[in-house]
């Protein structure tokens, strides 16, 4: 019986560079804080052009695991880092805008993540963590706070509680999911008939949430944060139920 040959997958050069760097990270040979050799040294070692190497490094920078510092001297070059929050948020926001996920999908993901983070924060958050969260709530309560600033502080409050839960992955995912719908939530807040009343109502729930976390009442905090999310985010789902997720 004749052998049936199948075409092999052809990889672009920069993908092979990415694979090589990934393998060294997985093997523990490259860790956060390590600096890559200069391009003029690394390209010939890998057997690729400097343009292919730069393309691979740009991909790694985009996904938040590399930072490139141009110039000369000991601080110049590319360094391995751990900055997943912004990268994941940007990626998820783009996929949401393109229709990869529905608004309802994002809502349910937020509910699951934030129920978990508030419940865990009630067990694990330090007094310093909660004091920082209280400062954010106080700033949201200031008279005349603009919608844009309120939305930013609101995002920071939810992400801060997730970080204080003690689970870094939950924190990163919470940040990414919340960032993915930031423009829609901002638009909803800007459309409020009575912005001062809306801000006061939202922040009353923030204050109650923080009080429950301080008191160690994780189950109650989880129930309230679900109600809090569904009251605004759920309204966005209802308003967009007949539209594609990427529509403006």
C-alpha positions in Angstrom: 0.0 0.0 0.0 1.5 3.4 -1.0 2.4 5.8 1.8 0.0 8.8 2.0 2.1 11.9 2.5 0.5 15.0 4.1 1.7 18.6 3.7 3.7 19.8 6.7 2.7 23.0 8.4 4.8 25.9 7.3 5.7 28.4 10.0 6.7 32.0 9.4 10.1 32.8 10.8 8.9 35.0 13.6 6.6 32.2 14.8 9.7 30.0 15.1 11.4 32.7 17.2 8.3 32.9 19.4 8.4 29.1 19.8 12.0 29.2 20.8 11.5 31.9 23.4 8.4 30.2 24.8 10.3 26.9 25.2 12.9 28.6 27.3 10.2 30.2 29.5 8.4 26.9 29.9 11.8 25.2 30.8 12.5 27.9 33.4 15.5 29.2 31.6 13.9 32.6 31.2 12.0 34.3 34.1 10.4 37.6 34.8 13.2 40.2 35.1 15.6 38.5 32.7 16.9 40.5 29.8 17.2 39.1 26.3 20.5 39.4 24.5 20.8 42.4 22.1 19.2 41.9 18.7 22.6 41.9 16.9 23.6 38.9 19.1 20.3 37.1 19.4 19.4 37.1 15.6 22.4 35.2 14.4 22.2 32.7 17.3 18.7 31.9 16.3 19.6 31.9 12.6 17.0 34.5 11.7 17.0 38.1 10.4 16.7 41.0 12.8 13.4 42.0 11.2 11.9 38.6 12.0 13.3 38.8 15.5 11.8 42.3 16.0 8.4 41.0 14.7 8.5 38.2 17.4 9.5 40.7 20.1 6.6 43.0 19.1 4.1 40.1 19.5 5.5 39.3 23.0 5.3 43.0 23.9 1.7 43.1 22.8 0.7 40.2 25.0 2.3 41.7 28.0 5.3 39.4 28.6 8.1 41.6 27.2 9.0 45.3 27.5 11.4 46.8 25.0 13.6 49.7 26.1 15.4 51.4 23.2 18.7 53.0 23.5 22.1 52.0 24.8 23.5 51.1 28.2 22.6 48.5 30.8 18.9 49.2 30.8 18.5 49.0 27.0 17.0 46.0 25.2 14.1 43.6 25.8 13.2 42.3 29.3 10.8 39.6 30.3 8.0 41.0 32.5 4.6 39.9 33.9 2.0 42.5 32.9 -1.0 40.4 31.8 -3.8 42.7 32.9 -3.6 45.4 30.2 -2.8 42.9 27.5 -5.7 40.6 28.3 -8.1 43.6 28.7 -7.1 44.9 25.3 -7.4 41.5 23.6 -10.8 40.8 25.2 -12.1 44.3 24.3 -11.2 43.7 20.7 -12.8 40.3 20.5 -15.9 41.6 22.2 -16.1 44.5 19.7 -15.7 42.0 16.8 -18.6 39.8 18.1 -16.5 36.9 19.4 -18.5 37.1 22.7 -22.0 38.4 23.4 -22.7 41.0 26.0 -24.6 38.4 27.9 -21.5 36.1 27.9 -19.5 38.9 29.5 -22.2 39.6 32.0 -22.3 36.0 33.2 -18.5 35.9 33.3 -18.4 39.0 35.5 -20.9 37.6 37.9 -19.0 34.4 38.3 -15.6 36.1 38.8 -16.8 38.8 41.1 -18.9 36.6 43.3 -15.8 34.5 43.8 -13.5 37.5 44.4 -15.8 39.3 46.9 -16.3 36.1 48.8 -12.6 35.4 49.0 -11.8 39.0 49.8 -14.0 38.7 52.9 -11.6 36.0 54.1 -8.3 37.2 52.8 -8.2 41.0 52.4 -5.8 42.9 54.6 -6.9 46.0 56.5 -4.6 48.0 54.2 -6.4 46.5 51.2 -9.7 47.5 52.5 -8.5 51.0 53.5 -7.5 51.5 49.9 -10.9 50.3 48.7 -12.5 52.8 51.1 -10.5 55.6 49.6 -11.9 54.8 46.1 -15.4 54.7 47.5 -14.9 58.1 49.2 -13.6 59.6 45.9 -16.7 58.3 44.0 -18.9 60.0 46.7 -17.4 63.4 46.2 -20.0 66.0 45.0 -19.9 66.7 41.3 -17.6 63.8 40.4 -17.6 63.5 36.5 -19.0 60.4 34.9 -15.6 59.5 33.3 -13.8 59.7 36.6 -16.5 57.8 38.4 -16.4 55.0 35.8 -12.6 54.8 36.2 -12.8 54.7 40.1 -15.6 52.1 39.8 -13.4 49.9 37.7 -10.5 50.3 40.1 -12.7 49.4 43.1 -13.9 46.1 41.6 -10.4 45.2 40.4 -8.9 46.1 43.7 -11.3 43.8 45.6 -10.4 41.0 43.2 -6.7 41.6 43.9 -7.2 41.6 47.6 -8.9 38.2 47.3 -5.5 36.5 47.1 -6.1 35.0 43.7 -3.9 36.7 41.0 -5.6 34.9 38.1 -9.1 35.9 39.3 -7.8 39.5 39.6 -6.4 39.5 36.1 -9.6 38.0 34.5 -11.8 40.4 36.5 -9.8 43.3 35.2 -9.9 42.0 31.6 -13.6 41.4 31.6 -14.5 44.7 33.3 -12.2 46.6 30.8 -13.9 44.9 27.9 -17.2 46.6 28.6 -15.8 49.9 30.0 -17.0 52.0 27.0 -20.5 50.5 27.1 -20.8 51.1 30.9 -19.5 54.6 30.4 -22.1 55.3 27.7 -24.9 53.9 30.0 -23.8 56.2 32.9 -23.6 59.2 30.6 -27.2 58.5 29.4 -28.6 58.5 33.0 -31.5 60.9 33.4 -30.3 62.0 36.9 -26.5 61.4 37.1 -26.1 62.6 40.7 -28.8 60.2 41.9 -27.4 57.3 39.8 -23.9 57.9 41.2 -25.3 58.0 44.8 -27.2 54.8 44.3 -24.3 52.9 42.8 -21.9 54.2 45.5 -24.4 53.2 48.3 -24.0 49.7 47.1 -20.2 50.0 47.0 -20.3 51.2 50.6 -22.5 48.3 51.6 -20.3 45.8 49.7 -17.2 47.1 51.4 -18.9 46.9 54.8 -19.8 43.2 54.2 -16.2 42.4 53.1 -14.9 44.1 56.3 -17.3 42.1 58.4 -16.2 38.8 56.8 -19.7 38.2 55.4 -18.5 36.7 52.1 -21.7 35.0 51.1 -23.7 38.2 51.5 -21.1 40.2 49.7 -21.3 37.7 46.8 -25.1 38.0 46.6 -24.9 41.8 46.6 -22.2 42.1 44.0 -24.2 39.9 41.7 -27.3 42.2 42.2 -25.0 45.2 41.7 -23.6 44.0 38.4 -26.9 42.8 37.0 -28.7 46.1 37.8 -26.5 48.0 35.3 -24.8 45.5 33.2 -28.0 43.5 32.9 -29.7 46.6 31.6 -27.1 46.8 28.8 -27.9 43.2 27.9 -31.6 44.0 27.6 -30.9 47.1 25.5 -28.6 45.2 23.1 -30.6 42.0 22.9 -31.6 42.7 19.3 -28.2 43.9 18.1 -24.9 42.3 17.3 -22.3 42.6 20.1 -20.0 44.6 17.9 -22.6 47.2 16.8 -22.2 50.7 18.0 
